[in-house]
Amino acid sequence: MQPLRDATRLRKLRLLVGLSLADLARRTAIGAQRLARAERGDDVLRPVEKARVVQALGAPDVGWLFYAETCSSDENRE
């Protein structure tokens, strides 16, 4: 049952992003690596990039993440 669910999730992501399954898998892997480096402080992700990576990795709703990071970056500018 799990492989079917994963395949369905990949198809939905592919439709949303407009990528082939190979491109989606490659970009998701690259995104996961960048997210890990960003959490260690080795790489800087913009809030939009981070939200897209987290969403591609399977998070159902990342609007709160984007909103929180946008607010915190706006506060840092002042």
Secondary structure, 3 states (H helix, E strand, C coil): CHHHHHHHHHHHHHHHHCCCHHHHHHHHHHHHHHHHHHHHCCCCCCHHHHHHHHHHCCCCCCHHHHHHHHHHHHHHHC
